Amino acid sequence: MPRVKFITTGHSHLVGNFSAGDTYTGGEAECRHFVEDARCAEWDEVQASGQAKPEARPAAKTAKANANAAPKRRG
């Protein structure tokens, strides 16, 4: 997926508030809009060349997962 790095401060309904240095990974059309139309971002060359990969985030525990957990014993 394409990635851009913002060069200005602003707001978008896609990403919310952003500042210079923030990055966005998304669709080709959205990234092109930020770079070419809005001129508030530039292509992130590190991502494009494949030298860096996004960090994987651990899955968050859900209420359903907590409900299936065994009850704690008090003793």
CHARMM internal coordinates of N, CA and C (Angstrom, degrees):
IC EDIT
DIST 1 N 1 CA 1.4485
DIST 1 CA 1 C 1.5217
ANGL 1 N 1 CA 1 C 109.48
DIST 1 C 2 N 1.3125
ANGL 1 CA 1 C 2 N 116.20
DIHE 1 N 1 CA 1 C 2 N 143.64
DIST 2 N 2 CA 1.4610
ANGL 1 C 2 N 2 CA 120.01
DIHE 1 CA 1 C 2 N 2 CA 178.39
DIST 2 CA 2 C 1.5259
ANGL 2 N 2 CA 2 C 111.70
DIHE 1 C 2 N 2 CA 2 C -67.49
DIST 2 C 3 N 1.3253
ANGL 2 CA 2 C 3 N 114.55
DIHE 2 N 2 CA 2 C 3 N 153.14
DIST 3 N 3 CA 1.4623
ANGL 2 C 3 N 3 CA 120.33
DIHE 2 CA 2 C 3 N 3 CA -179.66
DIST 3 CA 3 C 1.5191
ANGL 3 N 3 CA 3 C 108.89
DIHE 2 C 3 N 3 CA 3 C -137.69
DIST 3 C 4 N 1.3300
ANGL 3 CA 3 C 4 N 115.66
DIHE 3 N 3 CA 3 C 4 N 137.97
DIST 4 N 4 CA 1.4574
ANGL 3 C 4 N 4 CA 120.79
DIHE 3 CA 3 C 4 N 4 CA 177.49
DIST 4 CA 4 C 1.5219
ANGL 4 N 4 CA 4 C 109.70
DIHE 3 C 4 N 4 CA 4 C -124.60
DIST 4 C 5 N 1.3306
ANGL 4 CA 4 C 5 N 114.77
DIHE 4 N 4 CA 4 C 5 N 156.68
DIST 5 N 5 CA 1.4619
ANGL 4 C 5 N 5 CA 121.22
DIHE 4 CA 4 C 5 N 5 CA 175.92
DIST 5 CA 5 C 1.5164
ANGL 5 N 5 CA 5 C 107.21
DIHE 4 C 5 N 5 CA 5 C -118.46
DIST 5 C 6 N 1.3328
ANGL 5 CA 5 C 6 N 116.10
DIHE 5 N 5 CA 5 C 6 N 126.17
DIST 6 N 6 CA 1.4517
ANGL 5 C 6 N 6 CA 121.21
DIHE 5 CA 5 C 6 N 6 CA -178.36
DIST 6 CA 6 C 1.5249
ANGL 6 N 6 CA 6 C 110.57
DIHE 5 C 6 N 6 CA 6 C -71.09
DIST 6 C 7 N 1.3301
ANGL 6 CA 6 C 7 N 115.81
DIHE 6 N 6 CA 6 C 7 N 142.86
DIST 7 N 7 CA 1.4678
ANGL 6 C 7 N 7 CA 121.65
DIHE 6 CA 6 C 7 N 7 CA 179.90
DIST 7 CA 7 C 1.5229
ANGL 7 N 7 CA 7 C 111.52
DIHE 6 C 7 N 7 CA 7 C -115.15
DIST 7 C 8 N 1.3319
ANGL 7 CA 7 C 8 N 116.82
DIHE 7 N 7 CA 7 C 8 N -0.85
DIST 8 N 8 CA 1.4638
ANGL 7 C 8 N 8 CA 121.73
DIHE 7 CA 7 C 8 N 8 CA 178.41
DIST 8 CA 8 C 1.5280
ANGL 8 N 8 CA 8 C 108.94
DIHE 7 C 8 N 8 CA 8 C -137.59
DIST 8 C 9 N 1.3063
ANGL 8 CA 8 C 9 N 116.15
DIHE 8 N 8 CA 8 C 9 N 174.38
DIST 9 N 9 CA 1.4543
ANGL 8 C 9 N 9 CA 122.50
DIHE 8 CA 8 C 9 N 9 CA 174.06
DIST 9 CA 9 C 1.5233
ANGL 9 N 9 CA 9 C 107.68
DIHE 8 C 9 N 9 CA 9 C -99.21
DIST 9 C 10 N 1.3309
ANGL 9 CA 9 C 10 N 116.63
DIHE 9 N 9 CA 9 C 10 N 139.48
DIST 10 N 10 CA 1.4553
ANGL 9 C 10 N 10 CA 119.24
DIHE 9 CA 9 C 10 N 10 CA 179.08
DIST 10 CA 10 C 1.5131
ANGL 10 N 10 CA 10 C 112.05
DIHE 9 C 10 N 10 CA 10 C -174.07
DIST 10 C 11 N 1.3360
ANGL 10 CA 10 C 11 N 114.85
DIHE 10 N 10 CA 10 C 11 N -162.82
DIST 11 N 11 CA 1.4635
ANGL 10 C 11 N 11 CA 121.50
DIHE 10 CA 10 C 11 N 11 CA -178.61
DIST 11 CA 11 C 1.5205
ANGL 11 N 11 CA 11 C 108.42
DIHE 10 C 11 N 11 CA 11 C -145.69
DIST 11 C 12 N 1.3303
ANGL 11 CA 11 C 12 N 115.49
DIHE 11 N 11 CA 11 C 12 N 142.32
DIST 12 N 12 CA 1.4590
ANGL 11 C 12 N 12 CA 121.78
DIHE 11 CA 11 C 12 N 12 CA 176.60
DIST 12 CA 12 C 1.5214
ANGL 12 N 12 CA 12 C 108.10
DIHE 11 C 12 N 12 CA 12 C -142.38
DIST 12 C 13 N 1.3276
ANGL 12 CA 12 C 13 N 116.46
DIHE 12 N 12 CA 12 C 13 N 146.67
DIST 13 N 13 CA 1.4622
ANGL 12 C 13 N 13 CA 118.54
DIHE 12 CA 12 C 13 N 13 CA 178.28
DIST 13 CA 13 C 1.5299
ANGL 13 N 13 CA 13 C 110.76
DIHE 12 C 13 N 13 CA 13 C -67.20
DIST 13 C 14 N 1.3288
ANGL 13 CA 13 C 14 N 118.03
DIHE 13 N 13 CA 13 C 14 N -19.07
DIST 14 N 14 CA 1.4660
ANGL 13 C 14 N 14 CA 121.05
DIHE 13 CA 13 C 14 N 14 CA 178.52
DIST 14 CA 14 C 1.5257
ANGL 14 N 14 CA 14 C 112.76
DIHE 13 C 14 N 14 CA 14 C -76.36
DIST 14 C 15 N 1.3309
ANGL 14 CA 14 C 15 N 116.11
DIHE 14 N 14 CA 14 C 15 N -43.93
DIST 15 N 15 CA 1.4617
ANGL 14 C 15 N 15 CA 120.10
DIHE 14 CA 14 C 15 N 15 CA -172.88
DIST 15 CA 15 C 1.5184
ANGL 15 N 15 CA 15 C 113.97
DIHE 14 C 15 N 15 CA 15 C -118.19
DIST 15 C 16 N 1.3263
ANGL 15 CA 15 C 16 N 117.94
DIHE 15 N 15 CA 15 C 16 N -6.00
DIST 16 N 16 CA 1.4629
ANGL 15 C 16 N 16 CA 120.29
DIHE 15 CA 15 C 16 N 16 CA -176.51
DIST 16 CA 16 C 1.5138
ANGL 16 N 16 CA 16 C 109.83
DIHE 15 C 16 N 16 CA 16 C 78.13
DIST 16 C 17 N 1.3203
ANGL 16 CA 16 C 17 N 117.35
DIHE 16 N 16 CA 16 C 17 N -146.38
DIST 17 N 17 CA 1.4651
ANGL 16 C 17 N 17 CA 121.75
DIHE 16 CA 16 C 17 N 17 CA 179.43
DIST 17 CA 17 C 1.5197
ANGL 17 N 17 CA 17 C 109.95
DIHE 16 C 17 N 17 CA 17 C -75.73
DIST 17 C 18 N 1.3352
ANGL 17 CA 17 C 18 N 116.58
DIHE 17 N 17 CA 17 C 18 N 143.30
DIST 18 N 18 CA 1.4563
ANGL 17 C 18 N 18 CA 120.67
DIHE 17 CA 17 C 18 N 18 CA 175.28
DIST 18 CA 18 C 1.5188
ANGL 18 N 18 CA 18 C 109.21
DIHE 17 C 18 N 18 CA 18 C -142.50
DIST 18 C 19 N 1.3210
ANGL 18 CA 18 C 19 N 114.97
DIHE 18 N 18 CA 18 C 19 N 155.89
DIST 19 N 19 CA 1.4629
ANGL 18 C 19 N 19 CA 122.46
DIHE 18 CA 18 C 19 N 19 CA 179.22
DIST 19 CA 19 C 1.5170
ANGL 19 N 19 CA 19 C 109.07
DIHE 18 C 19 N 19 CA 19 C -127.91
DIST 19 C 20 N 1.3138
ANGL 19 CA 19 C 20 N 115.74
DIHE 19 N 19 CA 19 C 20 N 164.86
DIST 20 N 20 CA 1.4617
ANGL 19 C 20 N 20 CA 120.21
DIHE 19 CA 19 C 20 N 20 CA 176.87
DIST 20 CA 20 C 1.5291
ANGL 20 N 20 CA 20 C 109.30
DIHE 19 C 20 N 20 CA 20 C -57.20
DIST 20 C 21 N 1.3253
ANGL 20 CA 20 C 21 N 115.98
DIHE 20 N 20 CA 20 C 21 N 130.80
DIST 21 N 21 CA 1.4610
ANGL 20 C 21 N 21 CA 121.51
DIHE 20 CA 20 C 21 N 21 CA -179.40
DIST 21 CA 21 C 1.5179
ANGL 21 N 21 CA 21 C 113.17
DIHE 20 C 21 N 21 CA 21 C 101.28
DIST 21 C 22 N 1.3381
ANGL 21 CA 21 C 22 N 118.32
DIHE 21 N 21 CA 21 C 22 N -20.73
DIST 22 N 22 CA 1.4714
ANGL 21 C 22 N 22 CA 120.88
DIHE 21 CA 21 C 22 N 22 CA 176.36
DIST 22 CA 22 C 1.5200
ANGL 22 N 22 CA 22 C 109.28
DIHE 21 C 22 N 22 CA 22 C -67.76
DIST 22 C 23 N 1.3305
ANGL 22 CA 22 C 23 N 116.64
DIHE 22 N 22 CA 22 C 23 N 151.84
DIST 23 N 23 CA 1.4551
ANGL 22 C 23 N 23 CA 120.88
DIHE 22 CA 22 C 23 N 23 CA 178.56
DIST 23 CA 23 C 1.5220
ANGL 23 N 23 CA 23 C 110.66
DIHE 22 C 23 N 23 CA 23 C -119.29
DIST 23 C 24 N 1.3302
ANGL 23 CA 23 C 24 N 115.06
DIHE 23 N 23 CA 23 C 24 N 156.54
DIST 24 N 24 CA 1.4597
ANGL 23 C 24 N 24 CA 122.24
DIHE 23 CA 23 C 24 N 24 CA 177.15
DIST 24 CA 24 C 1.5155
ANGL 24 N 24 CA 24 C 107.86
DIHE 23 C 24 N 24 CA 24 C -138.11
DIST 24 C 25 N 1.3172
ANGL 24 CA 24 C 25 N 116.31
DIHE 24 N 24 CA 24 C 25 N 128.61
DIST 25 N 25 CA 1.4524
ANGL 24 C 25 N 25 CA 122.44
DIHE 24 CA 24 C 25 N 25 CA 174.78
DIST 25 CA 25 C 1.5093
ANGL 25 N 25 CA 25 C 107.33
DIHE 24 C 25 N 25 CA 25 C -112.93
DIST 25 C 26 N 1.3230
ANGL 25 CA 25 C 26 N 116.39
DIHE 25 N 25 CA 25 C 26 N 124.47
DIST 26 N 26 CA 1.4577
ANGL 25 C 26 N 26 CA 118.96
DIHE 25 CA 25 C 26 N 26 CA -176.24
DIST 26 CA 26 C 1.5063
ANGL 26 N 26 CA 26 C 111.70
DIHE 25 C 26 N 26 CA 26 C -166.73
DIST 26 C 27 N 1.3038
ANGL 26 CA 26 C 27 N 114.73
DIHE 26 N 26 CA 26 C 27 N -155.39
DIST 27 N 27 CA 1.4482
ANGL 26 C 27 N 27 CA 121.10
DIHE 26 CA 26 C 27 N 27 CA -177.65
DIST 27 CA 27 C 1.5210
ANGL 27 N 27 CA 27 C 112.90
DIHE 26 C 27 N 27 CA 27 C -71.74
DIST 27 C 28 N 1.3297
ANGL 27 CA 27 C 28 N 115.42
DIHE 27 N 27 CA 27 C 28 N 157.66
DIST 28 N 28 CA 1.4589
ANGL 27 C 28 N 28 CA 121.63
DIHE 27 CA 27 C 28 N 28 CA -179.50
DIST 28 CA 28 C 1.5306
ANGL 28 N 28 CA 28 C 111.74
DIHE 27 C 28 N 28 CA 28 C -59.05
DIST 28 C 29 N 1.3240
ANGL 28 CA 28 C 29 N 117.14
DIHE 28 N 28 CA 28 C 29 N -44.11
DIST 29 N 29 CA 1.4661
ANGL 28 C 29 N 29 CA 120.55
DIHE 28 CA 28 C 29 N 29 CA -177.47
DIST 29 CA 29 C 1.5242
ANGL 29 N 29 CA 29 C 111.78
DIHE 28 C 29 N 29 CA 29 C -65.29
DIST 29 C 30 N 1.3324
ANGL 29 CA 29 C 30 N 117.49
DIHE 29 N 29 CA 29 C 30 N -41.94
DIST 30 N 30 CA 1.4626
ANGL 29 C 30 N 30 CA 120.60
DIHE 29 CA 29 C 30 N 30 CA -179.72
DIST 30 CA 30 C 1.5214
ANGL 30 N 30 CA 30 C 110.85
DIHE 29 C 30 N 30 CA 30 C -65.76
DIST 30 C 31 N 1.3227
ANGL 30 CA 30 C 31 N 116.66
DIHE 30 N 30 CA 30 C 31 N -45.38
DIST 31 N 31 CA 1.4677
ANGL 30 C 31 N 31 CA 120.35
DIHE 30 CA 30 C 31 N 31 CA 179.80
DIST 31 CA 31 C 1.5238
ANGL 31 N 31 CA 31 C 110.62
DIHE 30 C 31 N 31 CA 31 C -63.61
DIST 31 C 32 N 1.3188
ANGL 31 CA 31 C 32 N 117.67
DIHE 31 N 31 CA 31 C 32 N -41.88
DIST 32 N 32 CA 1.4618
ANGL 31 C 32 N 32 CA 121.36
DIHE 31 CA 31 C 32 N 32 CA 178.56
DIST 32 CA 32 C 1.5318
ANGL 32 N 32 CA 32 C 110.78
DIHE 31 C 32 N 32 CA 32 C -62.27
DIST 32 C 33 N 1.3312
ANGL 32 CA 32 C 33 N 116.31
DIHE 32 N 32 CA 32 C 33 N -37.93
DIST 33 N 33 CA 1.4763
ANGL 32 C 33 N 33 CA 120.31
DIHE 32 CA 32 C 33 N 33 CA 177.91
DIST 33 CA 33 C 1.5286
ANGL 33 N 33 CA 33 C 110.54
DIHE 32 C 33 N 33 CA 33 C -60.38
DIST 33 C 34 N 1.3337
ANGL 33 CA 33 C 34 N 117.19
DIHE 33 N 33 CA 33 C 34 N -46.71
DIST 34 N 34 CA 1.4631
ANGL 33 C 34 N 34 CA 120.37
DIHE 33 CA 33 C 34 N 34 CA -178.97
DIST 34 CA 34 C 1.5284
ANGL 34 N 34 CA 34 C 111.32
DIHE 33 C 34 N 34 CA 34 C -63.32
DIST 34 C 35 N 1.3460
ANGL 34 CA 34 C 35 N 117.22
DIHE 34 N 34 CA 34 C 35 N -38.53
DIST 35 N 35 CA 1.4607
ANGL 34 C 35 N 35 CA 121.19
DIHE 34 CA 34 C 35 N 35 CA -176.66
DIST 35 CA 35 C 1.5281
ANGL 35 N 35 CA 35 C 112.06
DIHE 34 C 35 N 35 CA 35 C -79.61
DIST 35 C 36 N 1.3408
ANGL 35 CA 35 C 36 N 117.64
DIHE 35 N 35 CA 35 C 36 N -50.53
DIST 36 N 36 CA 1.4557
ANGL 35 C 36 N 36 CA 120.85
DIHE 35 CA 35 C 36 N 36 CA -170.64
DIST 36 CA 36 C 1.5307
ANGL 36 N 36 CA 36 C 113.71
DIHE 35 C 36 N 36 CA 36 C -91.86
DIST 36 C 37 N 1.3069
ANGL 36 CA 36 C 37 N 118.17
DIHE 36 N 36 CA 36 C 37 N -43.04
DIST 37 N 37 CA 1.4671
ANGL 36 C 37 N 37 CA 120.72
DIHE 36 CA 36 C 37 N 37 CA -176.43
DIST 37 CA 37 C 1.5267
ANGL 37 N 37 CA 37 C 111.99
DIHE 36 C 37 N 37 CA 37 C -83.62
DIST 37 C 38 N 1.3206
ANGL 37 CA 37 C 38 N 116.58
DIHE 37 N 37 CA 37 C 38 N -57.03
DIST 38 N 38 CA 1.4639
ANGL 37 C 38 N 38 CA 120.78
DIHE 37 CA 37 C 38 N 38 CA -176.60
DIST 38 CA 38 C 1.5297
ANGL 38 N 38 CA 38 C 112.63
DIHE 37 C 38 N 38 CA 38 C -80.01
DIST 38 C 39 N 1.3147
ANGL 38 CA 38 C 39 N 116.73
DIHE 38 N 38 CA 38 C 39 N -23.15
DIST 39 N 39 CA 1.4715
ANGL 38 C 39 N 39 CA 122.89
DIHE 38 CA 38 C 39 N 39 CA -179.01
DIST 39 CA 39 C 1.5217
ANGL 39 N 39 CA 39 C 112.59
DIHE 38 C 39 N 39 CA 39 C 53.68
DIST 39 C 40 N 1.3296
ANGL 39 CA 39 C 40 N 115.10
DIHE 39 N 39 CA 39 C 40 N 39.66
DIST 40 N 40 CA 1.4631
ANGL 39 C 40 N 40 CA 120.19
DIHE 39 CA 39 C 40 N 40 CA 179.33
DIST 40 CA 40 C 1.5227
ANGL 40 N 40 CA 40 C 111.71
DIHE 39 C 40 N 40 CA 40 C -111.11
DIST 40 C 41 N 1.3500
ANGL 40 CA 40 C 41 N 117.48
DIHE 40 N 40 CA 40 C 41 N 3.40
DIST 41 N 41 CA 1.4590
ANGL 40 C 41 N 41 CA 121.08
DIHE 40 CA 40 C 41 N 41 CA -177.73
DIST 41 CA 41 C 1.5190
ANGL 41 N 41 CA 41 C 109.60
DIHE 40 C 41 N 41 CA 41 C -147.88
DIST 41 C 42 N 1.3311
ANGL 41 CA 41 C 42 N 114.19
DIHE 41 N 41 CA 41 C 42 N 165.85
DIST 42 N 42 CA 1.4625
ANGL 41 C 42 N 42 CA 120.93
DIHE 41 CA 41 C 42 N 42 CA 173.99
DIST 42 CA 42 C 1.5252
ANGL 42 N 42 CA 42 C 107.75
DIHE 41 C 42 N 42 CA 42 C -131.45
DIST 42 C 43 N 1.3193
ANGL 42 CA 42 C 43 N 116.07
DIHE 42 N 42 CA 42 C 43 N 156.74
DIST 43 N 43 CA 1.4572
ANGL 42 C 43 N 43 CA 119.62
DIHE 42 CA 42 C 43 N 43 CA 179.79
DIST 43 CA 43 C 1.5133
ANGL 43 N 43 CA 43 C 108.99
DIHE 42 C 43 N 43 CA 43 C -63.70
DIST 43 C 44 N 1.3356
ANGL 43 CA 43 C 44 N 117.39
DIHE 43 N 43 CA 43 C 44 N 137.69
DIST 44 N 44 CA 1.4546
ANGL 43 C 44 N 44 CA 122.50
DIHE 43 CA 43 C 44 N 44 CA 178.77
DIST 44 CA 44 C 1.5230
ANGL 44 N 44 CA 44 C 107.45
DIHE 43 C 44 N 44 CA 44 C -86.10
DIST 44 C 45 N 1.3184
ANGL 44 CA 44 C 45 N 116.35
DIHE 44 N 44 CA 44 C 45 N 103.79
DIST 45 N 45 CA 1.4674
ANGL 44 C 45 N 45 CA 121.65
DIHE 44 CA 44 C 45 N 45 CA -175.28
DIST 45 CA 45 C 1.5226
ANGL 45 N 45 CA 45 C 112.84
DIHE 44 C 45 N 45 CA 45 C -67.15
DIST 45 C 46 N 1.3305
ANGL 45 CA 45 C 46 N 118.09
DIHE 45 N 45 CA 45 C 46 N -29.83
DIST 46 N 46 CA 1.4676
ANGL 45 C 46 N 46 CA 120.39
DIHE 45 CA 45 C 46 N 46 CA 179.48
DIST 46 CA 46 C 1.5156
ANGL 46 N 46 CA 46 C 110.05
DIHE 45 C 46 N 46 CA 46 C -62.08
DIST 46 C 47 N 1.3222
ANGL 46 CA 46 C 47 N 117.31
DIHE 46 N 46 CA 46 C 47 N -45.69
DIST 47 N 47 CA 1.4625
ANGL 46 C 47 N 47 CA 121.36
DIHE 46 CA 46 C 47 N 47 CA 179.54
DIST 47 CA 47 C 1.5196
ANGL 47 N 47 CA 47 C 110.51
DIHE 46 C 47 N 47 CA 47 C -68.42
DIST 47 C 48 N 1.3274
ANGL 47 CA 47 C 48 N 117.49
DIHE 47 N 47 CA 47 C 48 N -41.15
DIST 48 N 48 CA 1.4526
ANGL 47 C 48 N 48 CA 121.39
DIHE 47 CA 47 C 48 N 48 CA -176.42
DIST 48 CA 48 C 1.5268
ANGL 48 N 48 CA 48 C 111.54
DIHE 47 C 48 N 48 CA 48 C -64.52
DIST 48 C 49 N 1.3135
ANGL 48 CA 48 C 49 N 118.00
DIHE 48 N 48 CA 48 C 49 N -34.10
DIST 49 N 49 CA 1.4552
ANGL 48 C 49 N 49 CA 120.42
DIHE 48 CA 48 C 49 N 49 CA -178.69
DIST 49 CA 49 C 1.5192
ANGL 49 N 49 CA 49 C 112.51
DIHE 48 C 49 N 49 CA 49 C -84.67
DIST 49 C 50 N 1.3275
ANGL 49 CA 49 C 50 N 117.43
DIHE 49 N 49 CA 49 C 50 N -6.50
DIST 50 N 50 CA 1.4623
ANGL 49 C 50 N 50 CA 121.23
DIHE 49 CA 49 C 50 N 50 CA 176.82
DIST 50 CA 50 C 1.5152
ANGL 50 N 50 CA 50 C 114.01
DIHE 49 C 50 N 50 CA 50 C 81.02
DIST 50 C 51 N 1.3234
ANGL 50 CA 50 C 51 N 118.54
DIHE 50 N 50 CA 50 C 51 N 14.69
DIST 51 N 51 CA 1.4571
ANGL 50 C 51 N 51 CA 120.59
DIHE 50 CA 50 C 51 N 51 CA -178.62
DIST 51 CA 51 C 1.5227
ANGL 51 N 51 CA 51 C 112.81
DIHE 50 C 51 N 51 CA 51 C -79.27
DIST 51 C 52 N 1.3082
ANGL 51 CA 51 C 52 N 117.33
DIHE 51 N 51 CA 51 C 52 N -22.68
DIST 52 N 52 CA 1.4588
ANGL 51 C 52 N 52 CA 120.55
DIHE 51 CA 51 C 52 N 52 CA -179.25
DIST 52 CA 52 C 1.5189
ANGL 52 N 52 CA 52 C 109.10
DIHE 51 C 52 N 52 CA 52 C -130.42
DIST 52 C 53 N 1.3147
ANGL 52 CA 52 C 53 N 116.06
DIHE 52 N 52 CA 52 C 53 N 145.28
DIST 53 N 53 CA 1.4578
ANGL 52 C 53 N 53 CA 121.23
DIHE 52 CA 52 C 53 N 53 CA 177.98
DIST 53 CA 53 C 1.5236
ANGL 53 N 53 CA 53 C 108.55
DIHE 52 C 53 N 53 CA 53 C -119.84
DIST 53 C 54 N 1.3378
ANGL 53 CA 53 C 54 N 117.34
DIHE 53 N 53 CA 53 C 54 N 147.32
DIST 54 N 54 CA 1.4615
ANGL 53 C 54 N 54 CA 119.22
DIHE 53 CA 53 C 54 N 54 CA 177.68
DIST 54 CA 54 C 1.5204
ANGL 54 N 54 CA 54 C 110.96
DIHE 53 C 54 N 54 CA 54 C -62.65
DIST 54 C 55 N 1.3186
ANGL 54 CA 54 C 55 N 115.69
DIHE 54 N 54 CA 54 C 55 N 146.12
DIST 55 N 55 CA 1.4556
ANGL 54 C 55 N 55 CA 120.46
DIHE 54 CA 54 C 55 N 55 CA 178.48
DIST 55 CA 55 C 1.5215
ANGL 55 N 55 CA 55 C 110.45
DIHE 54 C 55 N 55 CA 55 C -72.72
DIST 55 C 56 N 1.3294
ANGL 55 CA 55 C 56 N 115.86
DIHE 55 N 55 CA 55 C 56 N 140.19
DIST 56 N 56 CA 1.4629
ANGL 55 C 56 N 56 CA 120.31
DIHE 55 CA 55 C 56 N 56 CA 176.56
DIST 56 CA 56 C 1.5199
ANGL 56 N 56 CA 56 C 108.61
DIHE 55 C 56 N 56 CA 56 C -81.48
DIST 56 C 57 N 1.3118
ANGL 56 CA 56 C 57 N 115.92
DIHE 56 N 56 CA 56 C 57 N 136.12
DIST 57 N 57 CA 1.4599
ANGL 56 C 57 N 57 CA 120.27
DIHE 56 CA 56 C 57 N 57 CA 178.56
DIST 57 CA 57 C 1.5184
ANGL 57 N 57 CA 57 C 108.94
DIHE 56 C 57 N 57 CA 57 C -101.60
DIST 57 C 58 N 1.3262
ANGL 57 CA 57 C 58 N 117.60
DIHE 57 N 57 CA 57 C 58 N 138.30
DIST 58 N 58 CA 1.4594
ANGL 57 C 58 N 58 CA 118.87
DIHE 57 CA 57 C 58 N 58 CA 177.12
DIST 58 CA 58 C 1.5251
ANGL 58 N 58 CA 58 C 110.73
DIHE 57 C 58 N 58 CA 58 C -66.60
DIST 58 C 59 N 1.3090
ANGL 58 CA 58 C 59 N 115.84
DIHE 58 N 58 CA 58 C 59 N 148.13
DIST 59 N 59 CA 1.4617
ANGL 58 C 59 N 59 CA 120.74
DIHE 58 CA 58 C 59 N 59 CA -179.64
DIST 59 CA 59 C 1.5231
ANGL 59 N 59 CA 59 C 109.81
DIHE 58 C 59 N 59 CA 59 C -67.53
DIST 59 C 60 N 1.3009
ANGL 59 CA 59 C 60 N 116.07
DIHE 59 N 59 CA 59 C 60 N 138.73
DIST 60 N 60 CA 1.4633
ANGL 59 C 60 N 60 CA 121.18
DIHE 59 CA 59 C 60 N 60 CA 178.90
DIST 60 CA 60 C 1.5237
ANGL 60 N 60 CA 60 C 109.46
DIHE 59 C 60 N 60 CA 60 C -79.95
DIST 60 C 61 N 1.3254
ANGL 60 CA 60 C 61 N 116.45
DIHE 60 N 60 CA 60 C 61 N 145.68
DIST 61 N 61 CA 1.4569
ANGL 60 C 61 N 61 CA 120.62
DIHE 60 CA 60 C 61 N 61 CA 177.01
DIST 61 CA 61 C 1.5173
ANGL 61 N 61 CA 61 C 108.96
DIHE 60 C 61 N 61 CA 61 C -74.69
DIST 61 C 62 N 1.2876
ANGL 61 CA 61 C 62 N 116.14
DIHE 61 N 61 CA 61 C 62 N 137.70
DIST 62 N 62 CA 1.4582
ANGL 61 C 62 N 62 CA 120.59
DIHE 61 CA 61 C 62 N 62 CA 179.61
DIST 62 CA 62 C 1.5159
ANGL 62 N 62 CA 62 C 110.16
DIHE 61 C 62 N 62 CA 62 C -102.84
DIST 62 C 63 N 1.3134
ANGL 62 CA 62 C 63 N 116.38
DIHE 62 N 62 CA 62 C 63 N 166.37
DIST 63 N 63 CA 1.4590
ANGL 62 C 63 N 63 CA 121.31
DIHE 62 CA 62 C 63 N 63 CA 178.26
DIST 63 CA 63 C 1.5223
ANGL 63 N 63 CA 63 C 110.15
DIHE 62 C 63 N 63 CA 63 C -62.43
DIST 63 C 64 N 1.3437
ANGL 63 CA 63 C 64 N 116.92
DIHE 63 N 63 CA 63 C 64 N -35.58
DIST 64 N 64 CA 1.4569
ANGL 63 C 64 N 64 CA 120.71
DIHE 63 CA 63 C 64 N 64 CA 179.57
DIST 64 CA 64 C 1.5260
ANGL 64 N 64 CA 64 C 110.36
DIHE 63 C 64 N 64 CA 64 C -65.03
DIST 64 C 65 N 1.3289
ANGL 64 CA 64 C 65 N 117.65
DIHE 64 N 64 CA 64 C 65 N -41.12
DIST 65 N 65 CA 1.4595
ANGL 64 C 65 N 65 CA 121.00
DIHE 64 CA 64 C 65 N 65 CA 179.15
DIST 65 CA 65 C 1.5262
ANGL 65 N 65 CA 65 C 109.90
DIHE 64 C 65 N 65 CA 65 C -65.15
DIST 65 C 66 N 1.3288
ANGL 65 CA 65 C 66 N 117.48
DIHE 65 N 65 CA 65 C 66 N -38.55
DIST 66 N 66 CA 1.4592
ANGL 65 C 66 N 66 CA 120.89
DIHE 65 CA 65 C 66 N 66 CA 179.09
DIST 66 CA 66 C 1.5282
ANGL 66 N 66 CA 66 C 110.90
DIHE 65 C 66 N 66 CA 66 C -68.92
DIST 66 C 67 N 1.3359
ANGL 66 CA 66 C 67 N 118.05
DIHE 66 N 66 CA 66 C 67 N -32.25
DIST 67 N 67 CA 1.4628
ANGL 66 C 67 N 67 CA 121.37
DIHE 66 CA 66 C 67 N 67 CA -179.65
DIST 67 CA 67 C 1.5199
ANGL 67 N 67 CA 67 C 111.18
DIHE 66 C 67 N 67 CA 67 C -69.37
DIST 67 C 68 N 1.3383
ANGL 67 CA 67 C 68 N 117.24
DIHE 67 N 67 CA 67 C 68 N -28.45
DIST 68 N 68 CA 1.4557
ANGL 67 C 68 N 68 CA 121.19
DIHE 67 CA 67 C 68 N 68 CA -179.09
DIST 68 CA 68 C 1.5265
ANGL 68 N 68 CA 68 C 112.63
DIHE 67 C 68 N 68 CA 68 C -84.11
DIST 68 C 69 N 1.3091
ANGL 68 CA 68 C 69 N 117.73
DIHE 68 N 68 CA 68 C 69 N -8.49
DIST 69 N 69 CA 1.4640
ANGL 68 C 69 N 69 CA 121.36
DIHE 68 CA 68 C 69 N 69 CA -179.27
DIST 69 CA 69 C 1.5320
ANGL 69 N 69 CA 69 C 109.57
DIHE 68 C 69 N 69 CA 69 C -70.63
DIST 69 C 70 N 1.3215
ANGL 69 CA 69 C 70 N 114.59
DIHE 69 N 69 CA 69 C 70 N 149.14
DIST 70 N 70 CA 1.4734
ANGL 69 C 70 N 70 CA 119.50
DIHE 69 CA 69 C 70 N 70 CA 179.37
DIST 70 CA 70 C 1.5264
ANGL 70 N 70 CA 70 C 109.48
DIHE 69 C 70 N 70 CA 70 C -68.26
DIST 70 C 71 N 1.3328
ANGL 70 CA 70 C 71 N 117.24
DIHE 70 N 70 CA 70 C 71 N 142.83
DIST 71 N 71 CA 1.4685
ANGL 70 C 71 N 71 CA 118.87
DIHE 70 CA 70 C 71 N 71 CA 179.34
DIST 71 CA 71 C 1.5184
ANGL 71 N 71 CA 71 C 110.77
DIHE 70 C 71 N 71 CA 71 C -66.90
DIST 71 C 72 N 1.3202
ANGL 71 CA 71 C 72 N 116.12
DIHE 71 N 71 CA 71 C 72 N 148.82
DIST 72 N 72 CA 1.4601
ANGL 71 C 72 N 72 CA 121.42
DIHE 71 CA 71 C 72 N 72 CA 179.38
DIST 72 CA 72 C 1.5227
ANGL 72 N 72 CA 72 C 108.55
DIHE 71 C 72 N 72 CA 72 C -78.58
DIST 72 C 73 N 1.3251
ANGL 72 CA 72 C 73 N 115.05
DIHE 72 N 72 CA 72 C 73 N 140.78
DIST 73 N 73 CA 1.4574
ANGL 72 C 73 N 73 CA 120.57
DIHE 72 CA 72 C 73 N 73 CA 178.19
DIST 73 CA 73 C 1.5160
ANGL 73 N 73 CA 73 C 109.49
DIHE 72 C 73 N 73 CA 73 C -94.42
DIST 73 C 74 N 1.2912
ANGL 73 CA 73 C 74 N 115.69
DIHE 73 N 73 CA 73 C 74 N 136.00
DIST 74 N 74 CA 1.4510
ANGL 73 C 74 N 74 CA 120.73
DIHE 73 CA 73 C 74 N 74 CA 175.93
DIST 74 CA 74 C 1.5002
ANGL 74 N 74 CA 74 C 108.05
DIHE 73 C 74 N 74 CA 74 C -103.63
DIST 74 C 75 N 1.2751
ANGL 74 CA 74 C 75 N 115.91
DIHE 74 N 74 CA 74 C 75 N 137.48
DIST 75 N 75 CA 1.4623
ANGL 74 C 75 N 75 CA 115.87
DIHE 74 CA 74 C 75 N 75 CA -177.11
DIST 75 CA 75 C 1.4236
ANGL 75 N 75 CA 75 C 117.17
DIHE 74 C 75 N 75 CA 75 C -152.72
END
COOR INIT
IC SEED 1 N 1 CA 1 C
IC BUILD
